[in-house]
Amino acid sequence: MSRADAGTQAEAGTRADSGTRAEREPRADTGPRVLWTFGLLRSELSVTFRRWRTLALLGVLAAVPVLIGIAVKIETGDGGGGGRGGGPAFIGQVTNNGLFLVFAALAATLPVFLPMAVGVIAGDAIAGEANGGTLRYLLVAPAGRTRLLLVKYAATLAFCLVATAVVAASALAVGALLFPLGDVTTISGVRISFGEGIARAGLIALVVAASLIGVAALGLFISTLTNSGIAAMAATVGLLITVQILDAIPQLHAVQPYLFSHHWLSFADLLRQPVLWDGIAENLGLQVLYAAVFGSAAWARLTTRDITT
């Protein structure tokens, strides 16, 4: 047995052992099972965020706001101003208020970088365990296929939240270092305080993270279809790119409102005064629909699948 195989089986053994102790307890109530579920989730989160792949993805996401901030600083260093209108949304306001770098960075990463990172994590969730030979070992715990799927999805959603927070925090830090901070002028032209601007930035980050739950469910479903983690990740990312292309073709306007990426940039409505909630509600409703459909498909696939690895 190779050292890598031993490591993956040790990870699975740790997660399984965290539950078998609770399973030996009297089952007069659901307490032991609930504790076991939280133990499995805690272990899954630990394994997910300790992997070098995950740390590398977060590092790349953190670097995007740095690159945007430096590019804007260099471009405007000669006093030429930043209002040329090119680049991500809100980029023209960054030089006047560094807080806008948060909005610009989220607008730049949401169409490609964030969903691709989520696709990698979700695509590897089940297929990676099968490829490493630990999926069957995990189910011996007994984890239960439904419970294991829910834990995998919860860990993927946690990554969505952490990844979005990393982008926002990096952008805020870079914006504060390179540009002035102050009151925020909304899209509607109304000025709000810096404190309220920070609150809106936090709310926008939450909306952006919630915008990824459909991609997470889709990637998890694809992950149940194969034993190859690389194939699942590639298929998820490829499907994401395909959807983005379809969303950019004007002739497909009839189907575009039903694509999971169509309403992603509706978070900009949170920078209006008053806030316009219609686009945000449509986006979140569509994400919930995708999560329900592909989550159910993933459950149906995993619960009927013959686990041999």
Legacy VTK file of the C-alpha trace (Angstrom):
# vtk DataFile Version 3.0
C-alpha trace
ASCII
DATASET POLYDATA
POINTS 309 float
0.000 0.000 0.000
1.372 3.398 -0.946
1.783 6.196 1.570
-0.937 8.251 -0.189
-3.417 5.357 -0.006
-2.602 4.847 3.643
-3.218 8.529 4.290
-6.609 8.574 2.609
-7.709 5.439 4.431
-6.509 6.958 7.696
-8.658 10.024 7.002
-11.654 7.827 6.340
-10.900 5.771 9.417
-10.800 8.877 11.578
-14.176 10.008 10.261
-15.640 6.554 10.664
-14.272 6.096 14.181
-15.746 9.446 15.225
-19.145 7.950 14.550
-18.810 4.338 15.672
-18.275 5.375 19.287
-21.592 7.205 19.217
-23.264 4.276 17.454
-22.321 1.984 20.361
-24.309 4.152 22.762
-27.896 3.226 23.664
-30.224 4.537 20.988
-33.120 5.518 23.208
-33.087 8.961 21.630
-31.589 10.695 18.645
-28.851 12.337 20.704
-26.027 9.932 19.767
-26.948 10.071 16.091
-27.018 13.867 16.135
-23.643 13.965 17.873
-22.283 11.484 15.362
-23.518 13.631 12.470
-21.841 16.731 13.892
-18.689 14.706 14.471
-18.682 13.564 10.859
-19.295 17.116 9.637
-16.513 18.494 11.827
-14.127 15.856 10.499
-15.189 16.501 6.903
-14.623 20.246 7.300
-11.215 19.592 8.807
-10.213 17.290 5.967
-11.539 19.676 3.300
-9.818 22.811 4.553
-6.527 21.096 5.362
-5.993 19.824 1.833
-3.341 21.620 -0.189
-5.759 21.837 -3.111
-8.262 23.781 -1.037
-5.601 26.094 0.354
-4.278 26.704 -3.169
-7.766 27.600 -4.409
-8.253 30.032 -1.537
-4.835 31.517 -2.207
-5.700 32.155 -5.854
-9.008 33.742 -4.874
-7.244 35.988 -2.358
-4.766 37.071 -5.030
-7.426 38.302 -7.468
-8.337 41.453 -5.454
-4.629 42.155 -4.959
-4.031 42.084 -8.711
-7.078 44.248 -9.405
-6.073 46.767 -6.755
-2.472 47.003 -7.977
-3.613 47.332 -11.600
-5.981 50.177 -10.732
-3.324 51.869 -8.612
-0.750 51.693 -11.405
-3.224 52.902 -14.003
-4.276 55.894 -11.906
-0.854 56.616 -10.433
-0.213 59.313 -13.031
-3.377 61.145 -12.033
-5.283 59.907 -15.040
-8.296 58.874 -12.986
-10.076 55.547 -12.845
-13.295 56.287 -14.630
-12.588 54.800 -18.039
-15.370 52.275 -17.619
-13.321 49.171 -18.465
-12.924 46.083 -16.363
-15.263 44.680 -13.729
-18.267 46.554 -12.426
-17.505 49.274 -9.835
-13.877 49.489 -10.975
-14.246 53.188 -11.778
-15.162 54.023 -8.171
-12.259 52.161 -6.552
-9.848 55.094 -6.668
-12.316 57.296 -4.784
-13.234 54.701 -2.167
-11.297 51.511 -1.476
-14.468 49.798 -0.266
-15.563 49.544 -3.885
-12.696 47.111 -4.447
-14.776 44.582 -2.492
-17.655 44.973 -4.928
-15.346 44.973 -7.956
-13.502 41.847 -6.777
-16.733 39.944 -6.151
-18.046 41.012 -9.558
-14.798 39.809 -11.166
-14.589 36.450 -9.379
-18.252 35.415 -9.351
-18.616 34.605 -13.064
-15.519 32.363 -13.256
-13.122 31.970 -10.328
-15.550 31.348 -7.461
-17.807 28.831 -9.270
-14.787 27.008 -10.701
-13.311 26.640 -7.213
-16.648 25.394 -5.883
-16.909 23.017 -8.846
-13.551 21.500 -7.963
-14.554 20.913 -4.334
-18.049 19.624 -5.153
-16.883 17.447 -8.033
-14.358 15.699 -5.815
-16.733 15.222 -2.877
-17.979 11.702 -3.669
-15.871 10.738 -6.674
-12.683 11.555 -4.805
-13.628 9.199 -1.978
-14.456 6.464 -4.489
-11.203 7.011 -6.366
-9.203 6.916 -3.138
-10.910 3.726 -1.975
-12.414 5.365 1.120
-16.080 5.697 0.126
-16.989 2.119 0.976
-14.992 2.350 4.193
-16.903 5.477 5.209
-20.250 3.781 4.641
-19.230 0.874 6.909
-19.284 3.299 9.875
-22.334 3.162 9.263
-22.673 6.676 7.963
-25.749 6.122 5.902
-25.686 7.326 2.341
-28.154 10.140 2.905
-26.274 11.444 5.915
-22.933 11.245 4.121
-24.340 13.131 1.129
-25.737 15.872 3.379
-22.407 16.209 5.176
-20.557 16.463 1.858
-22.956 19.133 0.640
-22.705 21.049 3.918
-18.911 21.024 3.644
-19.149 22.316 0.070
-21.492 25.114 1.181
-19.012 25.979 3.929
-16.345 26.310 1.259
-18.653 28.633 -0.722
-18.934 30.882 2.316
-15.237 30.791 3.186
-14.143 31.377 -0.408
-16.411 34.403 -0.750
-15.242 35.753 2.605
-11.604 35.364 1.529
-12.223 37.418 -1.618
-14.099 40.116 0.313
-11.544 40.292 3.143
-8.598 40.433 0.757
-10.289 43.171 -1.280
-11.091 45.210 1.830
-7.519 44.969 3.087
-6.023 45.921 -0.285
-8.563 48.702 -0.757
-7.728 50.164 2.641
-3.987 50.052 1.904
-4.041 51.529 -1.583
-7.045 53.858 -1.651
-8.944 56.205 0.660
-11.976 55.038 2.594
-15.095 57.008 3.405
-18.794 57.410 2.817
-20.210 55.333 -0.023
-22.144 56.780 -2.952
-24.695 54.185 -4.039
-25.697 53.455 -7.620
-28.765 55.619 -6.997
-26.512 58.578 -6.142
-27.400 58.567 -2.431
-24.521 58.751 0.050
-24.471 56.321 2.947
-22.054 56.102 5.844
-18.929 53.968 5.723
-20.360 51.738 8.445
-23.485 51.087 6.406
-21.264 50.471 3.382
-19.385 47.789 5.322
-22.695 46.207 6.332
-23.820 46.146 2.719
-20.509 44.636 1.668
-21.051 41.843 4.187
-24.590 41.281 2.923
-23.348 41.216 -0.662
-20.757 38.587 0.289
-23.528 36.439 1.785
-25.646 36.805 -1.354
-22.668 35.887 -3.543
-22.010 32.784 -1.411
-25.689 31.825 -1.653
-25.485 32.266 -5.423
-23.141 29.269 -5.540
-25.417 26.688 -3.913
-26.784 25.639 -7.312
-23.277 24.991 -8.662
-22.455 23.070 -5.486
-25.487 20.779 -5.914
-24.747 20.272 -9.609
-21.128 19.388 -8.887
-22.179 16.982 -6.141
-24.562 15.224 -8.525
-21.836 14.852 -11.149
-19.540 13.525 -8.421
-21.959 10.627 -7.796
-21.820 9.562 -11.452
-18.164 8.538 -11.591
-15.349 7.072 -9.546
-12.828 9.547 -10.929
-12.447 12.764 -8.981
-10.567 14.425 -11.853
-13.310 13.507 -14.320
-16.010 14.859 -12.008
-14.131 18.121 -11.460
-13.477 18.529 -15.184
-17.094 17.807 -16.078
-18.375 20.296 -13.518
-16.036 23.053 -14.672
-16.775 22.265 -18.323
-20.518 22.470 -17.718
-20.028 25.761 -15.900
-18.151 27.221 -18.869
-20.839 25.940 -21.241
-23.597 27.606 -19.222
-21.655 30.871 -19.203
-21.331 30.734 -22.990
-25.040 30.013 -23.403
-25.840 32.944 -21.129
-23.869 35.254 -23.436
-25.650 34.298 -26.695
-28.436 36.816 -27.409
-30.439 34.329 -29.471
-30.970 32.189 -26.369
-32.684 34.928 -24.367
-35.741 32.706 -23.846
-33.833 30.132 -21.801
-31.242 32.379 -20.185
-33.397 33.369 -17.159
-33.376 29.679 -16.163
-29.595 29.318 -16.225
-28.087 29.307 -12.729
-25.615 32.048 -13.643
-28.053 34.485 -15.230
-28.911 36.488 -12.092
-25.532 36.272 -10.346
-24.685 39.966 -10.677
-28.044 41.012 -9.236
-26.169 41.584 -5.957
-25.413 45.057 -7.342
-28.992 46.000 -6.442
-27.874 45.969 -2.812
-25.959 49.146 -3.622
-29.117 51.010 -4.538
-31.086 53.244 -2.228
-33.625 51.862 -1.606
-32.478 48.301 -2.229
-34.169 46.511 -5.132
-34.884 42.956 -4.038
-36.597 41.515 -7.124
-33.458 40.384 -8.968
-31.875 39.080 -5.771
-35.009 37.093 -4.921
-35.082 35.595 -8.426
-31.438 34.620 -8.131
-31.801 32.973 -4.732
-35.022 31.246 -5.744
-33.323 29.811 -8.825
-30.385 28.588 -6.735
-32.747 26.840 -4.313
-34.491 25.193 -7.277
-31.185 23.936 -8.691
-30.152 22.704 -5.244
-33.440 20.821 -4.839
-33.358 19.241 -8.306
-29.710 18.220 -8.432
-29.565 17.448 -4.724
-32.449 15.010 -5.197
-30.736 13.543 -8.259
-27.514 13.089 -6.287
-29.429 11.381 -3.473
-31.237 9.071 -5.903
-27.966 8.153 -7.567
-25.949 7.584 -4.397
-28.641 5.604 -2.569
-29.053 3.171 -5.490
-25.408 2.982 -6.494
-23.425 -0.208 -6.056
-20.441 0.919 -3.983
-17.506 -1.322 -4.838
-14.619 1.017 -3.940
LINES 1 310
309 0 1 2 3 4 5 6 7 8 9 10 11 12 13 14 15 16 17 18 19 20 21 22 23 24 25 26 27 28 29 30 31 32 33 34 35 36 37 38 39 40 41 42 43 44 45 46 47 48 49 50 51 52 53 54 55 56 57 58 59 60 61 62 63 64 65 66 67 68 69 70 71 72 73 74 75 76 77 78 79 80 81 82 83 84 85 86 87 88 89 90 91 92 93 94 95 96 97 98 99 100 101 102 103 104 105 106 107 108 109 110 111 112 113 114 115 116 117 118 119 120 121 122 123 124 125 126 127 128 129 130 131 132 133 134 135 136 137 138 139 140 141 142 143 144 145 146 147 148 149 150 151 152 153 154 155 156 157 158 159 160 161 162 163 164 165 166 167 168 169 170 171 172 173 174 175 176 177 178 179 180 181 182 183 184 185 186 187 188 189 190 191 192 193 194 195 196 197 198 199 200 201 202 203 204 205 206 207 208 209 210 211 212 213 214 215 216 217 218 219 220 221 222 223 224 225 226 227 228 229 230 231 232 233 234 235 236 237 238 239 240 241 242 243 244 245 246 247 248 249 250 251 252 253 254 255 256 257 258 259 260 261 262 263 264 265 266 267 268 269 270 271 272 273 274 275 276 277 278 279 280 281 282 283 284 285 286 287 288 289 290 291 292 293 294 295 296 297 298 299 300 301 302 303 304 305 306 307 308
